[in-house]
């Protein structure tokens, strides 16, 4: 397919063109940082919305609606005269001609390229995870899991015998913040909401189980032992079965096999065990590092391509101690701001005397990540937070800090307001209004099977 080299009428002659791939935390941080700079910026993403991924688990467990954690990208870039958005998928880069290749057959020219394509789920080659597991990385993943969870109880109500085969057993794999948050929210949904919904029905909700599996010896391995002990004790007290120190070796449609030889009958496996670089990394034509991430220079440039940067989950950026920076939102945000500053300095240098000299600031300044701490919520009025300098919070205080921080970083006033109202309503009433099944495909078990030959359908997102 021939490439169509696109230049929009809004582009200004002689102005540098910056293409930002990805509208996640990192990509939008770059775009915001270039507001008012003498460059034309095009943000490209396969989705026309930004997803606030830290709250995806609440969509999956009926605490929030999809629209509460997503914000239209055009509503963001339209506020800035030099920013534009392109709804398309990037399939590669023509380095010789400085073109970003799009799935539509078009190509966007660039003088500076920022790749912030994020990550994808890493199943570590575990048999059956791709076919039977539920990932937790994209908004459609969360909606599909919500459909499935609520659907399992509807199936059990119609046929209580499925409970004997693990029909109401939910296995969460991964004891990091995502796995802990999913397990805690899921046990609350079951005990406080679905217990009431199915009162008097044929299904015995008390037989539902939530099992959290972690390969390390304890949960939240990156946290202090005090926080880890509190997390495990709180989850266990709320009814979550924690199995640490064992791995998942195989997943089937109705079983999870563990490394210690145990088998768990279940029809629901939530995979929160890790991520790897987005598939786009393989199409860039550059060397890749561990986990499919792109090794970068200290200033986040791609080696051999000084015109290109990688930020966020896709960047294999060193932490100064021989390891890599974690794939968390703060790394992406700070990295995006850093790259925006470097590009702005390059423009300043160019404008100073026309040959790249005389401006202010080092255009190759190394990226220095400032760790602002870590948080994980366990459920209602319970969380752990480590804020640096030995400051550690737990319980209600940490939970309030977690709520406040997430509201601050959530995109859009409407979203902040809706999330705050939903959280307040959930706290006061123990109710969750978003427990909807959108679609009724057999593949998601959202209604009892009537005809074994019926074709599966993928439920729509909404």
C-alpha positions, 0 to 999 in steps of 0.5 A: 500500500502506498503511503500518503504523506499528510500535511494539514492546512493548520501546519505552519511553514518552517515550524517543527512537526512533533508526532506523539504516539499514544494518548496515555499519561506520557503522551499527554504530558508531552503534549501539554508541555509543548503548549505554546512552544513553536512546534506543531504537535499531532497526537496519534492513538487507536482510541479517541479517549484517554483511559485512567488505568489506575481505576480500571479495576473499579469498572471491572467490579461495578464501582464506576462506569466506563465513561467515568475513567475515560476522557475524549482526546479531542476535548483535551487537544482542542484547547491548544492552538498548536495541538491536533489529534489523529484517530488511527493506529501506528504500524511502523516508522520510516526512519529515512523519510521521517514518517510515522506509518498509519494503519489507514495507509497514511503517513505523518511527517515528523521532525521530532517523534515521541513514542508513548505507546504504553504496554501490553499484558505479559502472560510469560508464556503460561499455557491457557492464559491468552485463551481463558484469562481476563487481562486488566489493561484496557477499558474493553478488558474491564467491561468484559470482566464486569460482564463476566463477573455479574454473568457468573452469578446469573448463571449460578442462579439459573443452575446452582450446580455450577458452583460445585465446579468453581462457577463462583470462584474468582482467581486473581493472579498477581500480588502487586497493587492491581491484583490487590485492588481487584481482589479487595474490590471483588470480595466487597462486591460479592459480600456487600452488593451481590449478597443483597441482590441475590437474597432469596434466590437459588444461588448461595452467594456465601459459596463464592470465593476470591483467591489471590495468587502471587509468585513471590513470598508475599503481596506487594513485594515493592512495599515495606514489610509493615505494609505487606503484613497489613495488606495480607491481614486485611485481605484475609480478614475480608475473606480473600484466600491468599496463596503466595509463593506459587505460580500458575502453570496452566489455565483451562476453561474450568481449572487453574493449575498451580506450581505447588501441584494444587488445582483450583476449579474456576471459570474466572481468572483475572491476570494482573501478573505483569506487562510488557512493551506494546506490540508497536515496539517490534515494528520500530526496527530498533533493538529491544530490551527485557520485556519488549521495552525499548532501551533509551539513552539517559535523556530518553532518546532512542540510540541512533535516532536523536530525533526520537524519544520513548517515554512511559511503560515502553521505555527501558529507562535505567533507575540508576541502580542497575534496574529499570524504572517501573511502569507506573503513571508517575514515571510516564508523566515525569518522562513526558514533561522531561521530553517536552522540555528538551524539545522546547530547548531545541526550538529555543536553540534553533531560534537563537541563531539558526544553527542550534547554538546559543539557546538556554538549557541542555538539550541532552539533560538526563532524565531524573525520576523523582519517586513520590511514593507508592499506594495501593487500596485494599478496599473500603476505608483501607489502603497502604501508602508509602510517601518517602522519607520513611513516611508510611500510612495505612488504614483509613488515612492512607485510603483518604490519601489514595482517593484524593491523589486519584481525583487530582490526576483524573482527567476532566472536571466532569469525571472528577465530579462523577467519580467523587459522587459515585465513591460517596454513594458507594461509601454511604449505601454500600451500593454499586450502580454500574453492575450491568451486563452489556451483551449476552455472548456465551463466551462471557457466560452472561446467560445460561446456555440454551443451545450448544451450537449457538455461535459466540459473540463479543459483547460491545463496550459501553 
